[in-house]
Amino acid sequence: MHPRRSAALLGLLLLTACTSSTPDGPAGPDLPAEADFARGACAPVAADLIGVGAAIPRLGEGGVVDQQVKDELKAVQDRIFFFAESAAPAVKPELDVLVGSLGSVRIRADGNSYETALGEVLQTSYDAAVVACKAPAASPAPVVEVTLPPDLTVAPGGSAPPPAPAAPPAASPSG
């Protein structure tokens, strides 16, 4: 066999061996599971976050984006947007950036002028949102039980009554 053909065949074999794929085609991105978000502040939108991660590689190499991908991005952006409106302060900034990145990608995709640089920005904001959302949610403040002395009562609304006036000073016999 000719050395160039051998090198080309070897290269092709290595490329085939090193490329991961599934029976349905090339392997997708390494996505988190919904259970990864169970303790985080974003558990209600876990499926939507995963959906963003799954859609990013399907945006393509620029130009026209498949209509199904555009529809999926719109749906997840809407749900994440509404969730982010009242999200915990620990995740709100990352979710807001993700919603903005989704909007930029969608505008360009709808105009058939999508560029891969936008997908890279979306990937970065997605990664940051996933990290923030997988972090355990802040625990509520612990409940502390207080036992009041029997002679102290608390008025409705939680405030203590004003202190009783002090006894008048005793009169001095200097008279």
Buried (B, 14 or more C-beta within 10 A) or exposed (E): EEEEEEEEEEEEEEEEEEEEEEEEEEEBEEBBEEEBBEEBBBBEBBEBBBBBBBBBBBBBEBEEBEEEBBEBBBEBBEBBBEBBEEBBEBBBBBBBBBBBBBBBBBEBBEEEEBBEEBBEBBBEBBBBBBEBBBBEBEEEEEEEEEEEEEEEEEEEEEEEEEEEEEEEEEEEEEE
